[in-house]
Amino acid sequence: MATATLKITGMHCAHCVQAVKGALEKLDGVRSAEVDLSAGRAQVEYDETRVTPGQLVGAVMDEGYTAEEIP
């Protein structure tokens, strides 16, 4: 298992947090996703053989938010 931290902009409420969390957890290979509204970050635990950080970012962006991986 690997861990990625994503910087997410555009979240304003609990609904936004749930949308981002749901989009991430829907991806095959994501074990868990914790989204922090006040920090604008998501911590994602995933199987690197099944999903890439780019796919994590893409899932968040598909929900209408801006995201990037933080090294």
N, C-alpha and C positions, 0 to 999 in steps of 0.2 A: 504494500500500500504506500501511496505517496500522498503528500499534502500540498495544496496550492492555496495561496492567499490572493484574492482578487480585490482590486479597488473598484468600487461601483459608484457611479454618480447618477443622480436622477431619482433616487429613492426618497420619499417624503413621509411615508406612513407605514403602519403595520401591514396594510394590504400589499404594498410594494415589497416588503420583506418576504411575505408569504409567496408572492409571485416569483421572486428570484429563487427562494429556497425550493419551491416546487419545480421550477425549470431545471435547476441543477440536479435535484434528486431523481428526476425522470430519466436522466442519462444513464445508459447501461454502463456499469462500472463505478458509479458514484456510491460510496458507502454512506457518507453523511455530508451535510452542508449546514453550517452555522452562519447566519447572516446578522450583522450588527448594524442597525440603522444609524446610530449616532456616529460610528466610526466610518461608515460607508465602505465596509469590508465584508468579505465572505471568506470563511475558512472551509476548504473542501477536502475531504479525505476520499481518495479514489484509487482504482486499480489502473496503473499506468499502461498495462497491456491491453486495456479495453477502451480507454478514453484519454484524450490529450488535454493539456491546459487550453489549447486553442478551441477545442470543442466546448469547454466550460465557459470560456469567454463568449463564444458564439451563442450558447443557450441563453445567457443573460442578455445579450444584445437583441436576440429575437423577442425578448419580452419588452423591449423598448428602452433599456437602460444602457449606459456606457460602461464598459468594463475593460480592465486590463490586468494581466498577471503582475504581481509584485514579486520580484526575485528575492 
